[in-house]
Amino acid sequence: MEDPDVYEASPARLGAVLERHAAAATTTVLVCHEPGASGLSVALAGPSSAPGAADRRAQVLAGLGTACAAVLRWDDERAQLLPASADLVDVLGP
């Protein structure tokens, strides 16, 4: 589903779009531009001691490159999009 609200959106606006669409899905892919994508990802990702977590966070903080994606996971299937509520499990690139 396309949503015109993602174009040049702030992290807060992207979060609102994600909340609107994610409630009806088990997996949601939000395709958007910088700096909103990395800003939202960093805001949602909580601290982690998992191997490589600090490197992934630093990569997202530096900004996601063209065709890159931050993969976030919530343990609770009904989780709310709250700050630091997700795990940043991967950063994918071309």
C-alpha positions in Angstrom: 0.0 0.0 0.0 1.4 3.4 -0.9 1.1 6.3 1.5 2.1 9.8 0.2 2.8 10.8 3.8 6.2 9.1 3.7 7.7 11.5 1.1 10.3 13.8 2.8 8.7 12.8 6.2 10.2 13.4 9.6 10.8 10.4 11.9 7.7 11.4 13.8 5.5 11.4 10.7 7.0 8.1 9.5 6.2 6.6 12.9 2.6 7.7 12.5 2.4 6.2 9.1 3.9 3.0 10.4 1.4 2.8 13.3 -1.5 3.3 10.9 -0.5 0.4 8.7 1.3 -2.0 11.0 -1.7 -2.8 13.2 -3.1 -5.0 10.5 0.1 -6.9 9.6 2.6 -9.2 11.1 5.4 -7.9 8.9 5.6 -4.3 7.6 8.1 -2.8 5.2 8.4 1.0 5.3 10.3 2.3 2.3 11.3 5.9 2.7 14.0 8.4 2.4 16.7 9.8 4.7 17.0 11.3 7.2 13.6 10.1 8.3 14.4 6.4 7.9 17.5 6.3 10.1 16.0 8.8 12.6 12.9 6.6 13.1 15.1 3.4 13.3 17.4 4.9 15.9 14.4 6.2 17.9 12.6 2.8 17.9 15.7 0.6 18.6 16.5 0.0 22.2 19.9 -0.7 23.7 21.2 -4.2 23.1 24.2 -6.3 24.2 23.8 -8.7 21.3 26.9 -9.3 19.2 27.3 -6.5 16.6 24.5 -4.3 18.1 26.8 -1.3 18.6 28.1 -1.5 15.1 24.5 -1.7 13.6 23.4 1.2 15.7 26.5 3.3 14.6 25.8 2.4 11.0 22.2 3.6 11.3 23.2 6.7 13.2 25.6 7.6 10.4 22.6 7.4 8.0 21.3 4.6 5.8 22.8 4.6 2.3 20.9 4.2 -0.9 19.0 0.9 -1.0 19.8 0.1 2.6 17.4 -1.0 5.3 17.2 -1.2 9.0 15.5 -4.4 10.2 13.6 -3.9 13.5 11.9 -6.6 15.5 9.4 -6.4 18.4 9.1 -9.5 20.7 5.4 -8.7 21.4 3.2 -9.2 18.3 0.9 -6.4 19.6 3.8 -4.1 20.5 3.4 -0.3 20.3 5.8 1.8 18.4 7.5 3.4 21.5 11.0 4.8 21.7 13.5 2.0 22.4 10.9 -0.7 22.1 12.4 -2.7 19.2 15.6 -4.6 18.5 17.8 -3.5 15.6 18.5 -6.9 14.3 20.2 -6.1 11.0 21.2 -3.5 8.5 20.8 -4.6 4.9 22.5 -3.1 1.9 22.9 -3.7 -1.8 
